[in-house]
Amino acid sequence: MTIFALGINHRTASLDIRERVAFAPEQASEALQQLAGDLGLEEVAILSTCNRTEIYGYGGEPEQVLEWLSLQRRISLPHLERCHYLYRDLDAVRHVMKVACGLDSMVLGEPQILGQLKSCFAVAREAGKVSTQLNQFFQQAFSIAKRVRTETAIGQNPVSVAYAAVSLSQQIFSDLRDVSALLIGAGETIELVARHLKDKGVKDITVANRTLSRAQDLAVQFGAQGILLSEIPDFLPRADMVISSTASQLPILGKGAVESALKLRKHKPIFMVDIAVPRDIEPEVAKLQDVYLYTVDDLHAVIDENIRSRQSAANKAEQIVEEGVAAWQSQLRALDVVDTIRAFRSSAEESRDQELAKALASLQAGQDPELVLKSLARNLTNKLMHTPTTRLKQAGEQGLTEHIDLAHHLFGLKKPGDNEPGHE
């Protein structure tokens, strides 16, 4: 049987297709039961995020999984065939390790995917669809991901404008939990900024926007306050941090407004990031003392350097993944050896039990115990030696010297001349 990873992701499929094949958390358990029941998969797990849907399985036919997905999501099979990928065995292990490490993510090294993968594993285990094979499969991936996070800097540097802005703030403030943040705008970038700030422990967030309803809609997601742009002068004096990203063609914040706020703050510093193009904050604001103003160009310089840093870390991560694949392969070989040893022992024990039963029957029949023991030893030796002896003779006749050398190694035999003086 084979372990496989089948799926689609942001590289192979458009958003509308990814949305159609996605599984909501409440759908996952039922889907696992159907996959196992309909297709005979011995083990199965489903990972579903905004960027990918992947099905990991053991046993069954992976091609049937694609057909099942086509029927379940009412997408033509040819369409899915064009945008799916399928990995088997070592390639599947390599793929899931790269996914766990963030090497296969849209943002290189992003850490969220590891948590999503662990959740996928937990759901499958709770549904009773994970056993020996997939358990080892996932545990190896988690172990490698931990090594990559520990031994490389792949996830330490921001590679998005929103995250870079928040990351810069940590260089100014020792503890973000006590910081008051004023966010200007209510678009996607500001939403990401708000999310990152919330993750960093910022509790006091105010969102200012031209449309109050939009500001309030965004604010409610993060326990923040929504205000109009016209109210900014009232809130600016208590803002330790200002991050702005609007579509305005004219500046939102001028030098005079910031000067007034600084006086009321008794010149307590303000950290400002202007992500907008055209700029929301007048360039002259940068000349004010007690203001740390960064523009989008400053952030891109940080981001470009961090991308280079992540790429360098990714090269090291790739090496760690290959080490993980090699370790997985060694585990499989070890399992094969265990099965071989078990079969060898079982065969020997079967011969032993047969000859012991004969010997006991002979003793009960009154035969001489000494003769019975000699017969037992002779017959057992002959049975244990028969197949290896036959195979060694065949190897000799066919010139398979490596088989003969292997027999010496397996059974610790000495070759002729090994005990001669001077032999090493």
N, C-alpha and C positions, 0 to 999 in steps of 0.2 A: 504494500500500500504506500501511498505518497501523501506528504503534507503539501498543501498548496495555499497560495495567496492570490485571490482574484479580485479585481476592483477597477474603479475609475477614479481619476483625481483631476486637480486643476490643470494639469499638463495635457490630459488626454480628452477632456470633455468640457463643454460649455456649462455655464451656471445653470441654465434651464434643465439640462440633463442631470446634473448633479443633484438638483432639487428633487427631481422626480424619483431618483433611486435612493434617496436618503431614507433612513429609518429613524423615526422619533423614538425616544427612550422607552415609551410605553408599548411600542410595536416590536421591540427587539426580541423579547422572550418568546412571543408567539412565532416570529419568523424563525428563530432557532429551532423550535419544535417542528415546524414545517420542513425545514431543510433536512433535519435528521430523519423525520418520518417519511417524507416523500422521496428523498434521494438516497437514503441509506447511509448518510454520513455518520461515522462513529463519533467524531468530535467536530464541533463547529463553533465559531465566534464571529461576531459582526462589529466592525468599527465604522461608525457613521459620523462625519463632521461636515462643516460647511465646504471643506475642500476635498473630501474623499469619502467614498464608501468602499470598504474592503471586506471580503468574506474569507476567513481562514478556516481550513478544514482538513480532516484526516479521513481517508477512505472515500469511497464513491468516485464519481467521475466529475471533475471540475467543469467540463463542458456543459453538463446537465445543470450546474449551478447557474450558468449564464442564461440558459433557457428558462429556468425557474424565475430568475430575476426579470426577464423579458415579460413573462406572463403576469407576474405579480405587479409590475409597475406599468403594464400596458405600453411598453416601448418595443418597437420592432427589433427582432433579433439581429438583423444585419446592422442596424444602427449601433447597438451595443457592441457588436463584434468589432466595429471600426474604432471604438473609443475605450475598449477594455484592455487590461494587461493580465497575464497569468504567469505566476512563478511557481516552480515545483522544488521540493526538497531543499538543497543547499541554497538555491537562488531565492526561495521563499524565506528562508531564515535570514539571508543577507538583506532582503527587502524589508522585513519587519524590523530588523535592527536599525536600518537607516531611518525608517519611519519614527521609531522610538527616540532616536537621537536628534530628530529635526533636520536630518540631511535631505529628506525628501519633501520638506515643507515649502510653501510659497515664500515664507520668510525664513531664510537659512538659520537653523539653530533655535527656532522658537520653542519654548518649553512646554506650552499647553498640550501638545500632542501626546506627550508621555502620560499625563494624567488621563487623557481621553482613552488611550490604549489600555491603561490599567483598569479603567471603568468597564471597557468592553470585555476584558478578561473576567472581571468580577461578575458581570451579568451572565456571561456564558457558564461560569462555574456554578452560580446560583441556580441556573436552569438545568444543571446536571449534564452539560454538553462539553465539558472539559475533563479530560482524563490524562493519562501518562504523556501522550505525544504532544498535545497542545500545551500542557502545563510546562513541560521542558522547553517548548518552543517560546512561550512568553517569558518564562523566567530567565532564559538566556538573553532575550532582547532587553529585559529590564536591567539585568546585570551590566550589559554592555552600555546601555544608556547612562547608567550611574557612573561608569568609568569615564565615559566621554565628558560628562558634566564635571567630574572631579579633576580629570587630567588635562582638559582643554578649556579654552575660554570661548567656546562656540556660542554660548548664550548670554555672555556677560555684557556685550556692547549693543546699544540700541541701533536698529536699522530702519526705523520709521520716524518721520518728523515728529509725530505726537509723542512717541516714547523718548526721543532724543531731547525734546523740550523738558519733559519731566525729569529725565536723567540729569540734565544740566542743573535743575533746581536743587538736586541733592548735593551739588558742589557748593551751593550757597547756604543752605539750611542744614543744620546738624540733625534736626528732627522735624520731619514734615507733618507730624501729627498736630503740632501747635500752629501750623501755618494757615492763614486765611487766603484763599485763592479767588481771583476774579477772572472768569473766562468770558471773552467777548466773541460772540458768534454762536451759532447753534447747529453748525454743519457736522459732517462726518469726522473731520479732524478734531474739532472741539469735543465731540462725543468721546473719541478715543482718549483725548487728554484727560477728560473727566474720569474715565474708567481707570486709567493708569494712576491718577492722583488718589482715587478711592482705594485702589489696591495698595498704595503706599501709606495709607492711614490718614489722609487729609479729610477732616470732618467738615470744615467750614468752606463751602464752595458756593459761589454766586455766579449765575449765568446771565449775561446781558445780551439782548438781541433786539433787532429792529421790530420784530413781532413778538409781543409778550407771550402769546399762547405757545409759540414754538419754544421760547426760553423755558416756560414752565413745564412743557412736556419733557424736555431734556432734563431739567432740574429734578423732576420727581423720580427719575430713574436712580439718582445718586444721593437722594436726601438733601438736595441743594435748594437754593432760592432762585427764582427767575425774576429778572427785572428788565426794563426798557433801556435802550442805549442812552436815552436822555437822563437816566438816573445814575449814570456812572459817576459823575462828580461827587454825589453823596456817598457812594460806596468806596471810591478810590482811596480815601485816607486810611481805611482799615485793611486794605489789601496788601499783603506781604508779597504776593505773586500775581502778575497779570500776564495771561497768555491770550493772544488775539488772533483770530482767523476768520475774517469776513470777506464778502465779495464787494465791499464798498470801494468806489473809485476815489474817494477822498479820505484823508486820515480821520480816525475816530478819536484818537487821543492827541492833544497838542501839548507843547512845552508848558504853556501857562497852567493848564489843568493839573499837570503832574507837579509843577512847582508849588501850587497851592496845597496839594495833597501832602507833599513832603513837609511843608511848614506845620501842618496839623499833626503830622506823624512825629514832629520834632526830629526830622531828618533820619528817622529809622529807615534803613535801606529797602528799596523795592526791586524785586527781580522781575524783569519783563522779557517776554519772547513774542516777537512779531512774526507770525508764520505767513501772514497775508501777502499776496502780490496782486495789485499795488499794496504798499505798506499801510497798515492801520495806525501806526504810531509814528509821529513826526520824527525824522532822523535827529533833529536838534535835541530831543529828549536824552540822547546818549551822552550829551555834553554835561548834563546835570550830575552833580555829586550825589552819591547815595542811590544812584540808579544803575542797575546792571541790565543793559539792553542788548538782546541778541536778535538777529534777523534770520530769515529762512536760509540765507547763504551761510551763516555761521553754523546752522544745524546741518546743512548738506556737507560741509567740510567734516563735521563730526561723523556723520553717517557714512560718507565715503571711506573714511579711515577705519570705521568699525566694520564695514563690509569686507575690507581687505583683511582686517584682523580675524573676522569670522571665517573667511575663506582659508586662511592659513590654519586656523583651528580645525576646519573641516577636513583638511588633508590629513591631519593627525587622527581625527575621528574615523576617517576611512580605514586607516591602518588598524585601529582598535576593532572596528567592525570585522575586518578580515581575520583578526585574531579570534574573534568570537565565532566566526563561521568555522574556523579550523577546530576550535574547541568543541563545537557542536558535532562536527564530523567525527572527532575522537570519541565523543560520547556514544554516537551511533555504532562505531566500531566496537566499543566496549560492550554495548548491549548485544551485538552479534556474537562476541566471544562468550558472553555469559550464556547465551542460548546454546552455543556449541558445547560448552562445558557441561551444561545441564543435560544435553542429549547424550554426550559421551558417558557421563556418570549413570544416567538412566539405563543405558545399554549394558554397562558393566554390572549394575545392580540386578538387572533382569537375569543375566547369566549366573550371577552368584546365587540368586534365589532358586533358580532351576536346579543347579547342582546341589545346593543345600537340601532341597526337598528330596532329591534322589538319595543323598547320603543318609538323611534321617529315616527314609523308608528302608534302606539297607540295614541300618542299625536295629530298627524295630523287627526286621525279619531275622535277626540273630547273627548277621554276618560279623566277621572279625573286625573290631573297631579300627585296628591299625590299617587293614587293607582298605576299609571304607575311607579313611582319611587320606591315604595315598591316592586313591581313585578320585576323590574330591579335588585334591590339589592338581592332579594331572589333567583332569577334564576341564577344570576352571582355567588353568593356564592355556590349554589348547584353544578354548573358546575365545579368550581374550587376545590370543596371539594370531588367530586365524586370519582375520581381515587385514591387520597391518602387515603380516608376513606376505599375504597374497599381493597386496599393493606394492610392497617393496620389490618383490620379484618382477612384477610388471614394470616398475620404474627402471630396474636394472636392465631388463630386456630392451626397453625403449630409449635407454641412454639418458634418463631423467635424473642426472646426478644431484640436481638441486633438491629433489624429493628425498634422496638418501641423506644428503647433508641435513635437511630439515628433521629427519627422523633422529639423527644423532643429537641434534640440538634439543628436540622435544623431550627425549627420554634420557638425556645426559649420558649418552654412550661415548666410549672412547674409541677412536679410530686406531687401526693397527699402527704401531710405532709411536703412539703417544707417550708410552712409558720409557722409551729408549733414552739413554743418556744424551744430554745436550738438546733434547727436544723441548721447545717452548710453546 
